[in-house]
Each structure stands twice: as structure tokens, then as C-alpha cells.
Amino acid sequence: MTVKLSSLLENIDVKEIIGDTDRNISSLESDSRKAQKEGMFVAVRGVTTDGHKYIPVVASTYVGAIVCEELPGTLEKGITYIKVADSAKALGQLASAWYGHPSTKLRLIGVTGTNGKTTTATLLYEMARMEGFKAGLLSTVCNYIDGLAIPTTHTTPDPLTLNALLARMVDEGCEYAFMEVSSHAAVQHRIAGLRFAGGIFSNLTRDHLDYHKTVENYMNAKKMFFDMLPADAFALINADEKTGNYMVQNTKARVYTYSLRSEADFRGRVLETRLDGTLMMFNGQEVEVQFTGRFNAYNLTAVYGASLLAGFDPETVLVNMSMLVPVAGRFQTFRSNDGKVTAIVDYAHTPDALVNVLDTIREIVGSDGVIITVTGAGGNRDKGKRPIMAREAACRSDRLILTSDNPREEDPDAIISDMKAGLSPDETRRTLSIRDRREAIRTALQTAPEGAVVLVAGKGHETYQEINGVRHHFDDREEINAAFNEINPE
């Protein structure tokens, strides 16, 4: 495959060009190790390294073109140099052009917010397929091209991977694509060059401050997504979230609202809740759904509104919603073999997410019910949320077990110590520290009294623990089943 350089540059804000643009480009890369002869290399300033320092090495491979923010001191003959203001943004735009602008050939709908992105995007993907459409999904858990699963490594892939996946969706006849849009992806311009038909905002609470540094920066990163929506797109925001209106104050898109508490275009209401489901009402119509918790009620109301805005048949939307099932690792319920203890696995890894899940469990089991929480915090991430998470978990649980999550390059005991700093003396007395996550889960289930609910939080769908750069197989769901079988064999 070759593409004319001049056509790739049509929509790029170019500051200076040195060399010939009437030439064919054989490849597009931002990784200097993959640069090819007659290809294009885009020098991007990343989090850990700056692609500009590899320009001399890339030039020696006889690439056809180099895109950069600063021209090198020595310009090699036969290479076209393109200077741009922001090479990360240019990469997104070039990737879209390279793959034939796939986002314009289907209806691409993005979901952003701190919590609920995976559930909302996944359920919309399922809804589209129930409606008879071919659809794609780009999510934290897994990417899908209609029914074909493609493993994922990031919430939002890099621009080249992202556009390659969208192009495959187009080739397979997909009419819709749904994707999680992370704050990192917005700031790093991974979504530059994409055309969205709609955007959904769920909520905003503290997260990723290790990267964004301040809540304001984090909020503005989310807002960037809505700023880029075109006039013919829709922007669906949570009216009960105080930052919702801020997200869309500069958008060109048509703004719609959803809510559980106030008047909105799409109004949801919880009528009855249980551990295995909820009776809800959407715009005055009742439906039984297989989800639990107010946070899921918000997700489902967003799905209801977005489904109608996406053009799905109003008569079948509610019927199909009743058939949706929870996403892997999101309030996923397990029962002991004798039925006496319930375990719940949830991805909750922020203070707000823990509050949502634990408040939901407490609402169902009542004040006399026993809740045991097993949780930790990721290493090499926002340390400030660790004591907050422990405090929120402790005050909503009868017992708390602090353990390892993905310690990465940090000492697990140091992470647990950071979490314990948020506990009062009374909460500390009700808390165990068990570094080994397997043993922590086993202990929680072995000591749980009849009728108790054990929440295992933080990892959800993940099937690994990352320790010192190595991923070891570990699945909370497998550990729960193994512990239940050990305690009470079938």
C-alpha cells in the first residue's frame, strides 16, 4: 500500500515543508524501530521519550518523509521534512488519512467520564447488535469487530492502532462503533482526526492525578472531547453531575441530558433493587434490568438515551435493555456452593467508585447485613487517593482487608501503609493487612458469616497482577470460585 504524500497532508496544519510532496509513502510509523524505506516517520514527544531524538537514526533508513515540531540541524537529501505545531495531533490526523478516514464511514460514538465508560460503551455495542446492526467496540476490557474479539492494552489505543481497527470495522460492514475516550487519549491527541457522531459524559471524580496533576486539568482533558464534536453530532450529558454543563459549554454538538433526579430529555428512575437486578422506569416506561446499583442505573439511562439518539427503534430499545447482562468484572456476582455467602467482583479503583458499589450493597443488605471489603491500590499511580479509598471502604464495611492490586514497581507494603493512613483508630481495629491478594480473598470468604457479602474491588475484569514489570496470571473471579470450592466442595 502506498499513499501520495500530498494527499496525506491535505488536512494537516503544516508550518514548513522542505522537500518534495509529490511522492508515494509506503508506511506510517511513530515508532522509530519500525520506520521503513520510503515510509513516513512522525516524531512525537511522549511521556517517557521524545521521538525527535531518533530522527538521525530514522533518516539513515532512507525514509521518505519525517514529520516533526523541530527540524534537525542536518537535513538529509531525498527526505521530505514537514514541520508542524503539534506532531501528536498530526499523527492522529495522518493516521485517519492513511486508513481512508474510517470514522466518517460509520457512526462513531464516544463515552468519557471517570466511571461507567466501559459499561456504557459495551452495552451500546450490544444494543446495536440486538437491533440487527454490525458494530464495533473499543474498550478497556476488549475490542470487537462485530463478533470478533481483539485483545486490548489501553482504554483508547494509539492513533495508528485505533484507525486500523476502525478501518477493519468498515471493511466488515459495521455501521456503528462505540469507544471509551480516556482523558489521556484526549490530551495526547489519540482521537485527533476522528469524526464522532455522538459523545456521552458520565461523571467526573478524582482519578489519574499522577498524570494530570490537578482535577482542573483532568476535567479540561475530558472537555477537549466535547470541544471537537461537529455540529451534526449529539452530546449526551449527566444532568445530575455538576460538571456536565461545563463539558459542553463550547461544543458545537446538539446537547441532550439524562438524569435520575431531575427533569431531563431521558429520565431514569429506580423502582426496586436487588443483588441480581433492578426494576427501572425510563421516560415513564417500566423495564426489569439485570443490573444492580444507582451507578448502573445512570449507565443504563445513558444507554437508553444514546440508543434513541443513535437511531435505534424506540419500540425495541426497552425490550433489548431487559436482555442486557453486566460487563465482566463490573458488579459481577458469585454465590458460595451452599448459597450462604455472596461475593461481588468490581473494577472500582477510585474513591467514588468504591462509594457507589458499597452504598449499593448496603442499600440491599440493610443495616444488619455484613459487608467485607477486599481492596488495594495500584502502584506508580496517584498516591493521594490511597488513604481516601481506604477511608471510604472502611466506613462502609463491617470489615476491611487491605491487599495488593497491581503494585507495579512499588513495594506492596508501602502502598498498604499509604492506605492505612486514612483510617481512624476504630477503623484500623476492623482492618486486616494481607499483602498476598489470593490469601486476602481466601481469608475474607473463609471468615464471612452466613448472609454476608464480600466485595473484591479494584481489578474487575483483569486477569493479571503486574509486579516489577512482569504480568503474572491472576483473576479475582477464579480465586473466588477456588476459595468457595475449598470451603464447601460441591
PLY file of the C-alpha trace (Angstrom):
ply
format ascii 1.0
element vertex 490
property float x
property float y
property float z
element edge 489
property int vertex1
property int vertex2
end_header
0.00 0.00 0.00
1.28 3.46 -0.91
-0.33 6.86 -0.47
0.63 10.16 -2.10
2.31 12.42 0.46
0.42 15.48 -0.77
-2.92 13.77 -0.09
-1.86 12.79 3.45
-1.06 16.44 4.19
-4.35 17.88 2.91
-5.88 18.49 6.35
-2.69 18.98 8.36
-1.70 22.36 9.78
1.79 22.50 8.27
4.22 25.25 9.29
7.01 24.42 6.84
7.84 21.83 4.18
11.33 21.12 2.92
11.40 18.68 0.04
9.07 17.05 -2.48
5.43 16.26 -1.61
4.74 14.61 -4.98
5.96 11.22 -3.82
4.48 7.95 -2.62
4.67 6.98 1.05
4.90 3.26 1.81
4.20 3.24 5.57
3.30 5.45 8.54
5.04 4.97 11.89
5.68 6.84 15.15
7.99 4.10 16.48
11.49 4.73 15.13
12.25 0.99 15.27
9.51 0.32 12.71
10.45 3.11 10.26
10.72 1.82 6.70
12.34 2.88 3.46
10.14 5.44 1.66
7.84 5.48 4.67
6.82 8.38 6.93
8.08 8.79 10.49
6.24 11.08 12.92
8.41 12.30 15.81
6.12 12.54 18.83
7.04 13.91 22.26
5.83 11.11 24.53
5.56 10.74 28.30
8.83 8.81 28.64
10.74 9.64 25.46
10.93 12.22 22.68
10.74 10.87 19.14
12.77 13.84 17.88
15.99 12.36 19.25
15.59 9.39 16.91
15.32 11.47 13.74
19.02 10.98 12.77
18.67 7.21 13.14
15.43 7.17 11.15
16.96 9.34 8.42
19.64 6.70 7.86
16.95 4.14 6.94
16.03 6.18 3.84
12.53 7.07 4.97
10.59 9.23 2.55
9.24 11.82 4.98
9.70 12.98 8.56
7.09 14.96 10.50
8.42 16.92 13.46
7.97 20.02 15.60
11.65 20.99 15.33
13.74 20.45 12.21
17.05 18.65 12.80
20.33 20.52 12.34
21.25 18.33 9.38
18.74 17.70 6.61
19.37 14.54 4.62
18.89 14.59 0.85
15.91 12.69 -0.50
13.80 13.12 2.62
10.84 15.47 2.83
10.71 17.26 6.17
7.33 18.52 7.40
7.32 20.87 10.38
4.09 21.06 12.42
3.00 22.76 15.64
1.96 19.53 17.34
3.23 16.23 15.98
0.95 14.14 18.25
-2.10 15.83 16.78
-0.65 15.48 13.28
-0.14 11.76 13.87
-3.85 11.30 14.63
-4.84 13.22 11.52
-2.30 11.39 9.35
-3.43 8.01 10.71
-7.01 8.82 9.80
-5.97 9.86 6.27
-3.71 6.80 5.88
-6.62 4.44 6.57
-9.10 6.37 4.42
-10.88 8.32 7.18
-12.80 5.27 8.51
-14.59 7.23 11.24
-16.56 9.07 8.55
-17.87 5.79 7.12
-19.73 4.61 10.24
-21.43 6.22 13.24
-18.72 6.55 15.89
-19.95 7.31 19.42
-17.53 8.04 22.26
-18.04 7.70 26.02
-15.98 9.63 28.55
-16.05 10.22 32.31
-14.32 8.77 35.35
-16.64 5.81 35.92
-19.06 3.97 33.66
-17.20 4.24 30.34
-16.71 0.51 29.82
-20.23 -0.47 30.83
-21.92 2.24 28.76
-19.85 1.67 25.60
-20.17 -2.13 25.84
-23.92 -2.07 26.38
-24.40 0.28 23.42
-22.38 -2.14 21.28
-24.64 -4.98 22.46
-27.75 -2.88 21.80
-26.65 -2.15 18.23
-26.14 -5.84 17.53
-29.52 -6.68 19.07
-31.02 -4.12 16.69
-29.52 -6.10 13.81
-26.60 -3.78 13.03
-22.99 -4.81 12.63
-20.99 -2.85 15.19
-17.53 -2.40 16.66
-16.32 -1.76 20.20
-13.13 -0.16 21.53
-12.94 -0.63 25.30
-10.79 -1.33 28.34
-11.90 -4.96 28.53
-11.74 -6.00 24.85
-12.08 -4.62 21.34
-14.62 -6.17 18.99
-15.10 -6.06 15.24
-18.70 -7.20 15.11
-18.36 -10.56 16.90
-14.59 -10.93 16.56
-12.67 -10.24 19.79
-9.38 -8.32 19.56
-7.28 -8.12 22.77
-6.75 -4.63 24.17
-3.88 -2.99 26.07
-5.16 0.58 26.55
-8.54 2.17 27.19
-8.05 4.15 23.98
-5.44 2.76 21.53
-2.74 4.83 19.82
-3.90 6.61 16.61
-2.47 4.04 14.20
-3.99 1.06 16.03
-7.25 2.95 16.51
-7.69 3.85 12.85
-6.58 0.38 11.73
-9.32 -1.13 13.89
-11.92 1.33 12.62
-10.88 0.54 9.03
-11.36 -3.18 9.70
-14.81 -2.42 11.12
-15.71 -0.55 7.94
-14.39 -3.42 5.79
-16.55 -5.85 7.78
-19.65 -3.74 7.16
-20.03 -2.21 10.63
-22.48 0.69 10.70
-21.73 1.71 14.30
-18.67 1.85 16.54
-18.60 2.65 20.24
-15.45 3.60 22.11
-14.22 4.67 25.51
-12.43 8.01 25.33
-9.92 8.36 28.15
-8.55 11.67 29.40
-5.08 10.53 28.36
-6.32 9.92 24.81
-7.79 13.41 24.57
-4.68 15.20 25.87
-2.33 13.05 23.78
-4.45 13.65 20.64
-5.01 9.93 20.05
-8.51 10.82 18.82
-7.35 13.67 16.56
-8.67 13.26 13.03
-11.68 11.19 14.08
-15.24 12.26 13.35
-17.70 11.39 16.10
-21.44 11.12 15.60
-22.02 11.46 19.33
-20.41 11.82 22.73
-21.57 10.77 26.22
-20.39 12.16 29.55
-20.97 10.03 32.67
-19.35 11.74 35.67
-16.12 13.20 36.97
-14.35 12.32 40.21
-10.72 12.18 41.30
-8.55 9.94 39.11
-5.28 9.94 37.13
-3.82 12.89 39.05
-0.44 11.20 38.77
-0.64 12.25 35.11
-2.91 15.32 35.03
-1.63 16.77 38.36
-4.84 18.69 39.14
-8.58 17.95 38.98
-8.97 21.03 36.76
-6.50 19.63 34.22
-8.28 16.28 34.35
-11.65 17.95 33.80
-10.37 20.00 30.88
-8.94 16.86 29.30
-12.44 15.36 29.28
-13.87 18.61 27.93
-11.50 18.51 24.93
-13.51 15.59 23.57
-16.76 17.60 23.51
-14.99 20.64 22.09
-14.10 18.60 18.99
-17.61 17.26 18.28
-19.12 18.54 14.99
-22.42 20.39 14.73
-24.33 17.36 13.45
-23.27 15.19 16.41
-25.05 14.79 19.75
-23.60 15.40 23.21
-25.42 13.49 25.97
-24.54 14.62 29.49
-25.47 13.54 33.01
-27.65 16.38 34.30
-27.10 15.25 37.90
-23.34 15.73 37.55
-22.23 19.28 38.37
-19.52 19.29 35.70
-21.89 18.16 32.95
-22.74 21.64 31.69
-19.08 22.65 31.80
-18.20 19.80 29.46
-20.46 21.11 26.71
-20.19 24.88 27.14
-18.06 25.17 23.98
-19.37 22.24 21.98
-20.94 22.63 18.53
-22.95 19.43 19.03
-26.65 19.23 19.93
-26.84 18.84 23.73
-29.16 16.37 25.46
-29.42 15.37 29.13
-30.14 12.27 31.16
-30.94 12.11 34.88
-32.22 10.07 37.80
-33.07 13.09 39.97
-34.32 15.93 37.81
-36.10 16.78 34.59
-34.11 15.72 31.55
-34.52 14.55 27.98
-34.04 10.99 29.19
-35.27 10.32 32.71
-34.45 7.13 34.60
-35.92 6.06 37.91
-35.12 3.13 40.24
-38.30 1.44 41.50
-36.90 -1.67 43.17
-33.38 -3.07 43.59
-31.90 -6.49 44.42
-28.46 -8.12 44.20
-29.42 -9.72 40.88
-31.39 -6.94 39.21
-33.42 -3.74 39.30
-36.89 -2.61 38.28
-36.46 0.71 36.49
-38.53 3.27 34.66
-37.29 5.13 31.58
-39.35 8.12 30.45
-42.40 6.63 32.14
-41.99 3.04 30.90
-41.10 0.19 33.29
-38.45 -2.40 32.50
-36.69 -5.11 34.54
-32.91 -4.99 34.05
-30.20 -7.45 35.10
-28.08 -4.79 36.81
-27.82 -3.52 40.36
-26.90 -0.16 41.85
-27.59 3.50 41.30
-24.36 3.84 39.34
-25.62 1.20 36.91
-28.98 2.96 36.77
-27.11 6.02 35.48
-25.22 3.90 32.96
-28.44 2.33 31.72
-30.21 5.69 31.44
-27.30 6.91 29.31
-27.59 3.77 27.17
-31.33 4.33 26.80
-30.87 7.94 25.70
-27.93 7.26 23.40
-29.76 4.33 21.77
-32.60 6.62 20.77
-30.22 9.37 19.64
-28.29 6.80 17.60
-31.46 5.98 15.71
-32.38 2.60 17.21
-36.03 1.53 17.03
-37.83 3.04 20.07
-40.23 0.07 20.24
-37.45 -2.46 20.71
-34.98 -0.44 22.82
-36.64 -1.21 26.17
-37.14 -4.87 25.29
-33.48 -5.22 24.37
-32.37 -3.39 27.52
-34.09 -6.03 29.62
-31.87 -8.65 27.96
-28.53 -6.89 28.55
-26.15 -8.52 31.02
-23.40 -6.93 33.17
-19.93 -6.42 31.74
-17.22 -8.78 33.00
-15.83 -7.60 36.32
-18.46 -4.93 36.85
-20.61 -5.84 39.88
-20.23 -9.49 38.89
-21.92 -11.72 41.49
-20.86 -15.16 42.78
-22.58 -17.41 45.37
-20.94 -19.95 47.62
-21.81 -23.58 46.90
-24.14 -23.67 49.89
-25.67 -20.32 48.95
-24.80 -18.73 52.28
-22.23 -16.12 51.14
-22.25 -13.75 48.17
-19.08 -12.37 46.58
-19.01 -9.43 44.20
-16.15 -8.54 41.88
-15.99 -4.94 40.73
-13.42 -2.79 38.94
-13.92 0.04 41.46
-10.46 1.60 41.80
-11.33 5.19 42.73
-12.87 6.56 45.95
-16.11 7.47 44.21
-16.45 4.08 42.54
-15.98 2.32 45.89
-18.63 4.55 47.45
-21.08 3.73 44.65
-20.61 -0.02 44.92
-20.61 -0.21 48.73
-23.64 2.09 49.08
-25.49 -0.15 46.63
-24.63 -3.27 48.61
-25.63 -1.62 51.91
-28.95 -0.49 50.44
-29.73 -4.11 49.54
-28.47 -5.96 52.65
-29.66 -3.34 55.11
-28.07 -2.08 58.30
-27.92 -5.58 59.82
-26.13 -7.13 56.83
-22.40 -7.85 56.97
-20.13 -6.37 54.29
-16.47 -7.40 54.00
-14.35 -5.46 51.52
-11.06 -6.59 49.97
-9.27 -3.82 48.13
-5.89 -2.28 47.34
-4.42 0.46 45.17
-2.26 0.43 42.07
1.44 1.19 42.30
3.07 4.08 40.43
-0.25 5.90 40.26
-1.99 8.71 42.15
-0.87 8.24 45.78
-3.26 10.89 47.05
-6.33 8.72 46.52
-5.00 5.79 48.58
-5.98 6.99 52.09
-9.28 8.28 50.70
-10.13 4.89 49.19
-9.32 3.10 52.45
-11.40 5.55 54.48
-14.43 5.27 52.16
-14.20 1.47 52.16
-13.75 1.22 55.93
-16.66 3.45 56.89
-19.00 1.47 54.59
-17.80 -2.02 55.54
-18.02 -4.11 58.67
-14.57 -5.48 57.95
-11.84 -4.31 55.60
-8.89 -6.25 54.20
-6.20 -4.15 52.51
-4.10 -6.05 50.00
-2.12 -5.78 46.77
-3.64 -4.60 43.49
-1.08 -4.10 40.71
1.94 -2.95 42.75
3.98 -2.40 39.58
7.37 -1.01 40.67
6.30 -0.15 44.25
6.53 -2.14 47.47
3.02 -3.54 48.20
3.51 -2.99 51.93
4.25 0.71 51.31
1.05 1.05 49.28
-0.97 -0.59 52.04
0.67 1.73 54.57
-0.39 4.74 52.47
-3.96 3.45 52.51
-3.99 2.79 56.28
-3.02 6.42 56.88
-6.60 7.36 56.05
-8.15 5.19 58.78
-9.33 6.20 62.23
-8.27 4.09 65.25
-11.63 2.31 65.26
-11.44 1.62 61.51
-7.88 0.35 61.92
-9.07 -2.20 64.50
-11.55 -3.54 61.94
-8.91 -3.76 59.22
-6.53 -6.55 58.25
-3.48 -6.07 56.03
-2.72 -9.13 53.89
-0.14 -8.49 51.21
-0.93 -11.64 49.19
-4.14 -10.95 47.26
-5.03 -14.64 46.92
-4.75 -15.10 50.67
-6.73 -11.89 51.30
-9.65 -13.13 49.18
-9.50 -16.58 50.78
-9.46 -15.09 54.29
-12.43 -12.84 53.56
-14.54 -15.73 52.27
-13.49 -18.19 54.99
-14.38 -15.78 57.79
-17.60 -14.43 56.22
-20.70 -15.26 58.30
-23.86 -16.58 56.71
-25.62 -13.89 54.66
-22.51 -11.75 54.29
-21.46 -10.01 51.08
-17.77 -9.91 50.22
-16.71 -7.18 47.80
-13.43 -7.81 45.97
-12.63 -4.46 44.38
-10.05 -2.87 42.13
-9.20 -5.33 39.37
-12.55 -6.45 37.96
-12.01 -7.98 34.52
-8.20 -8.01 34.77
-6.55 -11.42 34.57
-3.10 -10.46 35.84
-1.10 -8.82 38.60
1.72 -6.57 37.45
4.77 -6.88 39.72
8.11 -5.27 38.85
7.30 -5.07 35.16
6.05 -8.67 34.88
2.40 -9.65 34.49
1.51 -12.77 36.48
-1.79 -14.55 35.84
-4.33 -13.59 38.50
-8.11 -13.41 38.21
-10.24 -12.36 41.19
-13.15 -14.38 39.80
-11.09 -17.58 39.60
-9.79 -17.01 43.12
-13.31 -16.61 44.50
-14.54 -19.82 42.86
-11.47 -21.71 44.06
-11.95 -20.44 47.63
-15.66 -21.32 47.61
-14.84 -24.85 46.38
-12.20 -25.23 49.09
-14.54 -24.00 51.84
-17.56 -26.02 50.75
-16.88 -28.53 47.94
-19.78 -29.31 45.65
0 1
1 2
2 3
3 4
4 5
5 6
6 7
7 8
8 9
9 10
10 11
11 12
12 13
13 14
14 15
15 16
16 17
17 18
18 19
19 20
20 21
21 22
22 23
23 24
24 25
25 26
26 27
27 28
28 29
29 30
30 31
31 32
32 33
33 34
34 35
35 36
36 37
37 38
38 39
39 40
40 41
41 42
42 43
43 44
44 45
45 46
46 47
47 48
48 49
49 50
50 51
51 52
52 53
53 54
54 55
55 56
56 57
57 58
58 59
59 60
60 61
61 62
62 63
63 64
64 65
65 66
66 67
67 68
68 69
69 70
70 71
71 72
72 73
73 74
74 75
75 76
76 77
77 78
78 79
79 80
80 81
81 82
82 83
83 84
84 85
85 86
86 87
87 88
88 89
89 90
90 91
91 92
92 93
93 94
94 95
95 96
96 97
97 98
98 99
99 100
100 101
101 102
102 103
103 104
104 105
105 106
106 107
107 108
108 109
109 110
110 111
111 112
112 113
113 114
114 115
115 116
116 117
117 118
118 119
119 120
120 121
121 122
122 123
123 124
124 125
125 126
126 127
127 128
128 129
129 130
130 131
131 132
132 133
133 134
134 135
135 136
136 137
137 138
138 139
139 140
140 141
141 142
142 143
143 144
144 145
145 146
146 147
147 148
148 149
149 150
150 151
151 152
152 153
153 154
154 155
155 156
156 157
157 158
158 159
159 160
160 161
161 162
162 163
163 164
164 165
165 166
166 167
167 168
168 169
169 170
170 171
171 172
172 173
173 174
174 175
175 176
176 177
177 178
178 179
179 180
180 181
181 182
182 183
183 184
184 185
185 186
186 187
187 188
188 189
189 190
190 191
191 192
192 193
193 194
194 195
195 196
196 197
197 198
198 199
199 200
200 201
201 202
202 203
203 204
204 205
205 206
206 207
207 208
208 209
209 210
210 211
211 212
212 213
213 214
214 215
215 216
216 217
217 218
218 219
219 220
220 221
221 222
222 223
223 224
224 225
225 226
226 227
227 228
228 229
229 230
230 231
231 232
232 233
233 234
234 235
235 236
236 237
237 238
238 239
239 240
240 241
241 242
242 243
243 244
244 245
245 246
246 247
247 248
248 249
249 250
250 251
251 252
252 253
253 254
254 255
255 256
256 257
257 258
258 259
259 260
260 261
261 262
262 263
263 264
264 265
265 266
266 267
267 268
268 269
269 270
270 271
271 272
272 273
273 274
274 275
275 276
276 277
277 278
278 279
279 280
280 281
281 282
282 283
283 284
284 285
285 286
286 287
287 288
288 289
289 290
290 291
291 292
292 293
293 294
294 295
295 296
296 297
297 298
298 299
299 300
300 301
301 302
302 303
303 304
304 305
305 306
306 307
307 308
308 309
309 310
310 311
311 312
312 313
313 314
314 315
315 316
316 317
317 318
318 319
319 320
320 321
321 322
322 323
323 324
324 325
325 326
326 327
327 328
328 329
329 330
330 331
331 332
332 333
333 334
334 335
335 336
336 337
337 338
338 339
339 340
340 341
341 342
342 343
343 344
344 345
345 346
346 347
347 348
348 349
349 350
350 351
351 352
352 353
353 354
354 355
355 356
356 357
357 358
358 359
359 360
360 361
361 362
362 363
363 364
364 365
365 366
366 367
367 368
368 369
369 370
370 371
371 372
372 373
373 374
374 375
375 376
376 377
377 378
378 379
379 380
380 381
381 382
382 383
383 384
384 385
385 386
386 387
387 388
388 389
389 390
390 391
391 392
392 393
393 394
394 395
395 396
396 397
397 398
398 399
399 400
400 401
401 402
402 403
403 404
404 405
405 406
406 407
407 408
408 409
409 410
410 411
411 412
412 413
413 414
414 415
415 416
416 417
417 418
418 419
419 420
420 421
421 422
422 423
423 424
424 425
425 426
426 427
427 428
428 429
429 430
430 431
431 432
432 433
433 434
434 435
435 436
436 437
437 438
438 439
439 440
440 441
441 442
442 443
443 444
444 445
445 446
446 447
447 448
448 449
449 450
450 451
451 452
452 453
453 454
454 455
455 456
456 457
457 458
458 459
459 460
460 461
461 462
462 463
463 464
464 465
465 466
466 467
467 468
468 469
469 470
470 471
471 472
472 473
473 474
474 475
475 476
476 477
477 478
478 479
479 480
480 481
481 482
482 483
483 484
484 485
485 486
486 487
487 488
488 489
